[in-house]
Amino acid sequence: MKALKRLYVAIIYILLYAPIAILILYSFNENSNRSKFTGFSLRWYKELFSDSEILSALIYTLLCAVLASLIATVIGTITAVGINKMRRGPKNTLMNLAHIPMLNPEIVTGVSLMLLFVFINLERGFSTMLLAHITFNIPYVIISVLPKLKQMNPHLYEAALDLGAHPLYAFMNVVMPEIKSGIITGFLFSMTMSIDDFVISFFTTGNGVQNLSIYIYNAAKRGISPKVNALSALMFAVMLVLLLVVNSRDDSKKETMKK
């Protein structure tokens, strides 16, 4: 039975990571043949950094992801703190409202935001795409921070106030250390969702502004270039390193707490 469980887990991981492994392998293929590996080469990585269209899409993607994640993390953290202080009825109502954007089909969110921007006569472009990303990222921050607030001893903040601490000082030095891991998780979650998003970005952006998802969608109509494989491989490597760094920090903190 144990061997069967291990086989099942191995199959799941193979299905998840085999396509990524093939993508990375063919990013080093010396020619554009997507069905046969003809030899190792860094050609597509060199061409990647000389392609202005891809670099422009990458800059828009990273800029939008970082700004949207930072703003959504601030708003989501403040919202989570407010929800945590509410009574059961209003808290449940707001939590249900916060879950709707995550359960709502992306195409509904994208079209509704597009219609909103048209209704208020806001020209679509980078600013509207940024606002859309902030909107759908906030709920992910809330659900990441709220469990940490529930685990925290509520009397710590009150004790700091009783000892004469300013509310802002007490929040930054008492509450923030307790919920910091949830804030980081929400930020990383937001970054991932923003970089990955296509549908909402497609409906809320304007002419001349496209992120990587839109660029790849348009490029697929004329055939995916191996340069996209190289870009995807680099993004996967960066996210993997980031994940390992965060996990190593969490492990080191746990070891410190044990000592």
C-alpha positions as CSV (number, residue, x, y, z in Angstrom):
1,M,0.0,0.0,0.0
2,K,2.8,2.4,0.9
3,A,4.5,1.7,-2.5
4,L,1.2,2.4,-4.3
5,K,0.9,5.7,-2.5
6,R,4.4,6.7,-3.5
7,L,3.8,5.7,-7.1
8,Y,0.6,7.8,-7.2
9,V,2.4,10.8,-5.8
10,A,5.3,10.3,-8.3
11,I,2.8,10.2,-11.2
12,I,1.1,13.4,-10.0
13,Y,4.5,15.2,-9.8
14,I,5.6,13.9,-13.2
15,L,2.4,15.2,-14.8
16,L,2.9,18.6,-13.1
17,Y,6.6,19.1,-13.9
18,A,7.3,17.1,-17.0
19,P,5.9,19.9,-19.3
20,I,8.0,22.5,-17.5
21,A,11.1,20.2,-17.9
22,I,10.5,19.8,-21.6
23,L,10.0,23.6,-22.0
24,I,13.3,24.3,-20.2
25,L,15.1,21.6,-22.3
26,Y,13.9,23.1,-25.6
27,S,14.9,26.6,-24.5
28,F,18.4,25.3,-25.1
29,N,17.7,23.8,-28.5
30,E,20.0,25.2,-31.2
31,N,17.2,25.6,-33.7
32,S,13.5,26.4,-33.7
33,N,12.4,22.7,-34.1
34,R,9.9,22.0,-31.4
35,S,9.7,18.3,-31.9
36,K,13.4,17.3,-32.0
37,F,16.3,18.4,-29.9
38,T,19.3,19.0,-32.2
39,G,21.9,20.3,-29.9
40,F,22.6,22.5,-26.9
41,S,22.8,26.3,-27.5
42,L,22.2,29.6,-25.7
43,R,21.0,31.2,-28.9
44,W,17.4,31.9,-27.8
45,Y,18.6,33.4,-24.5
46,K,20.8,35.8,-26.5
47,E,18.0,36.7,-28.9
48,L,15.6,37.1,-26.0
49,F,17.5,40.0,-24.6
50,S,17.6,41.7,-28.0
51,D,13.9,41.5,-28.7
52,S,12.4,44.8,-27.8
53,E,8.8,43.6,-28.0
54,I,9.3,40.8,-25.4
55,L,11.3,43.0,-23.1
56,S,8.6,45.7,-23.3
57,A,6.0,43.0,-22.3
58,L,8.2,41.8,-19.5
59,I,8.7,45.3,-18.1
60,Y,4.9,45.9,-18.2
61,T,4.3,42.5,-16.5
62,L,6.8,43.0,-13.7
63,L,5.9,46.6,-13.1
64,C,2.2,45.9,-12.9
65,A,2.8,42.8,-10.7
66,V,5.1,44.6,-8.2
67,L,2.9,47.7,-8.0
68,A,-0.4,45.8,-7.8
69,S,1.0,43.4,-5.2
70,L,2.4,46.2,-3.0
71,I,-0.8,48.2,-3.1
72,A,-3.1,45.1,-2.7
73,T,-1.0,43.9,0.2
74,V,-1.4,47.2,2.1
75,I,-5.1,47.5,1.4
76,G,-5.7,43.8,2.0
77,T,-3.8,43.8,5.3
78,I,-5.7,46.9,6.6
79,T,-8.9,45.2,5.5
80,A,-8.1,42.0,7.2
81,V,-7.3,43.8,10.5
82,G,-10.7,45.6,10.3
83,I,-12.6,42.4,9.5
84,N,-10.9,40.6,12.4
85,K,-12.2,43.2,14.8
86,M,-15.9,42.9,13.6
87,R,-18.7,41.0,15.1
88,R,-19.6,37.5,13.7
89,G,-22.4,38.7,11.4
90,P,-20.7,41.5,9.6
91,K,-17.5,39.5,9.5
92,N,-19.1,36.6,7.8
93,T,-20.8,38.9,5.3
94,L,-17.6,40.7,4.4
95,M,-15.7,37.4,4.1
96,N,-18.3,36.1,1.7
97,L,-18.0,39.3,-0.4
98,A,-14.2,38.9,-0.3
99,H,-14.5,35.3,-1.7
100,I,-16.7,36.2,-4.6
101,P,-13.9,37.7,-6.8
102,M,-11.9,34.5,-6.4
103,L,-14.8,32.3,-7.2
104,N,-16.2,34.5,-10.0
105,P,-15.1,33.5,-13.5
106,E,-12.3,35.7,-14.7
107,I,-14.1,36.6,-17.9
108,V,-17.0,38.0,-15.9
109,T,-14.6,40.1,-13.8
110,G,-12.7,41.2,-16.8
111,V,-15.7,42.3,-18.8
112,S,-17.3,44.0,-15.8
113,L,-14.1,46.0,-15.1
114,M,-13.9,46.9,-18.8
115,L,-17.5,48.2,-18.7
116,L,-16.8,50.2,-15.5
117,F,-13.8,51.9,-17.1
118,V,-15.8,52.7,-20.2
119,F,-18.7,54.0,-18.0
120,I,-16.4,56.4,-16.1
121,N,-14.7,57.4,-19.3
122,L,-11.3,56.2,-18.2
123,E,-9.0,55.5,-21.1
124,R,-7.8,51.9,-21.0
125,G,-4.0,51.4,-20.7
126,F,-1.5,50.5,-18.1
127,S,-3.4,52.4,-15.3
128,T,-6.6,50.4,-15.9
129,M,-4.7,47.1,-16.0
130,L,-3.0,48.0,-12.8
131,L,-6.3,48.9,-11.1
132,A,-7.8,45.6,-12.3
133,H,-4.8,43.6,-10.9
134,I,-5.1,45.4,-7.5
135,T,-8.8,44.6,-7.4
136,F,-8.5,40.8,-7.9
137,N,-5.4,40.6,-5.7
138,I,-6.9,42.1,-2.5
139,P,-9.0,39.0,-1.6
140,Y,-5.9,36.8,-1.8
141,V,-4.1,39.0,0.7
142,I,-7.1,39.0,3.0
143,I,-7.3,35.2,3.2
144,S,-3.6,35.0,3.8
145,V,-3.4,37.6,6.6
146,L,-6.7,36.8,8.4
147,P,-5.7,33.4,9.7
148,K,-2.5,34.9,11.3
149,L,-4.7,37.5,13.0
150,K,-6.9,34.8,14.4
151,Q,-3.9,32.8,15.7
152,M,-2.6,35.9,17.5
153,N,-3.3,36.6,21.1
154,P,-5.7,39.6,21.0
155,H,-4.5,40.9,24.3
156,L,-1.0,41.6,23.1
157,Y,-2.0,44.8,21.3
158,E,-4.2,45.9,24.2
159,A,-1.4,45.3,26.6
160,A,0.9,47.5,24.5
161,L,-1.7,50.3,24.6
162,D,-2.1,50.0,28.3
163,L,1.7,50.4,28.7
164,G,1.5,53.7,26.9
165,A,2.4,52.7,23.3
166,H,0.9,54.8,20.5
167,P,-1.7,52.7,18.4
168,L,0.5,52.9,15.3
169,Y,3.7,52.0,17.2
170,A,1.8,49.1,18.9
171,F,0.6,47.9,15.5
172,M,4.0,48.1,13.8
173,N,5.9,46.5,16.7
174,V,3.4,44.0,18.2
175,V,0.9,43.0,15.5
176,M,3.1,43.2,12.4
177,P,5.7,40.6,13.6
178,E,2.9,38.2,14.3
179,I,1.3,38.5,10.9
180,K,4.4,39.1,8.8
181,S,4.4,35.6,7.3
182,G,0.8,36.0,6.2
183,I,1.6,39.4,4.6
184,I,4.6,37.9,2.7
185,T,2.5,35.0,1.6
186,G,-0.3,37.3,0.4
187,F,2.3,39.5,-1.5
188,L,3.9,36.4,-3.2
189,F,0.4,35.1,-4.0
190,S,-0.5,38.4,-5.6
191,M,2.7,38.5,-7.6
192,T,2.1,35.0,-9.0
193,M,-1.6,35.8,-9.8
194,S,-0.7,39.1,-11.5
195,I,2.2,37.6,-13.6
196,D,0.0,34.7,-14.6
197,D,-3.2,36.7,-15.5
198,F,-4.4,36.9,-19.0
199,V,-8.2,37.2,-19.2
200,I,-8.6,40.2,-17.0
201,S,-5.6,41.9,-18.4
202,F,-6.8,41.3,-22.0
203,F,-10.1,43.2,-21.3
204,T,-8.7,46.0,-19.2
205,T,-5.6,47.0,-21.1
206,G,-5.3,49.3,-24.1
207,N,-3.4,49.7,-27.4
208,G,0.4,49.6,-27.0
209,V,0.3,48.0,-23.5
210,Q,0.5,44.2,-23.2
211,N,1.9,41.9,-20.5
212,L,3.6,38.6,-21.2
213,S,0.3,36.6,-21.2
214,I,-1.2,38.8,-23.9
215,Y,2.1,38.8,-25.9
216,I,2.2,35.0,-25.8
217,Y,-1.5,34.8,-26.8
218,N,-0.8,37.0,-29.8
219,A,2.4,35.2,-30.7
220,A,0.7,31.8,-30.6
221,K,-1.4,32.9,-33.6
222,R,1.8,33.0,-35.7
223,G,3.7,30.3,-33.9
224,I,5.4,30.4,-30.5
225,S,9.1,31.4,-30.8
226,P,11.7,29.5,-28.8
227,K,12.5,32.8,-27.2
228,V,9.3,32.4,-25.2
229,N,10.6,29.1,-23.9
230,A,13.8,30.8,-22.7
231,L,11.8,33.6,-21.0
232,S,9.5,31.0,-19.3
233,A,12.5,29.1,-18.1
234,L,14.1,32.2,-16.6
235,M,10.8,33.1,-14.9
236,F,10.4,29.6,-13.5
237,A,14.0,29.7,-12.2
238,V,13.4,33.1,-10.5
239,M,10.2,32.0,-8.8
240,L,11.8,28.7,-7.7
241,V,14.7,30.6,-6.1
242,L,12.3,33.0,-4.4
243,L,10.2,30.2,-3.0
244,L,13.4,28.4,-1.7
245,V,14.6,31.6,0.0
246,V,11.2,32.2,1.7
247,N,11.0,28.5,2.9
248,S,14.6,28.6,4.2
249,R,13.8,31.8,6.1
250,D,10.7,30.1,7.7
251,D,12.7,27.0,8.6
252,S,15.5,29.1,10.2
253,K,12.9,31.0,12.2
254,K,11.4,27.7,13.4
255,E,14.8,26.4,14.5
256,T,15.5,29.7,16.3
257,M,12.1,29.5,18.2
258,K,12.9,25.9,19.2
259,K,16.2,26.9,20.7
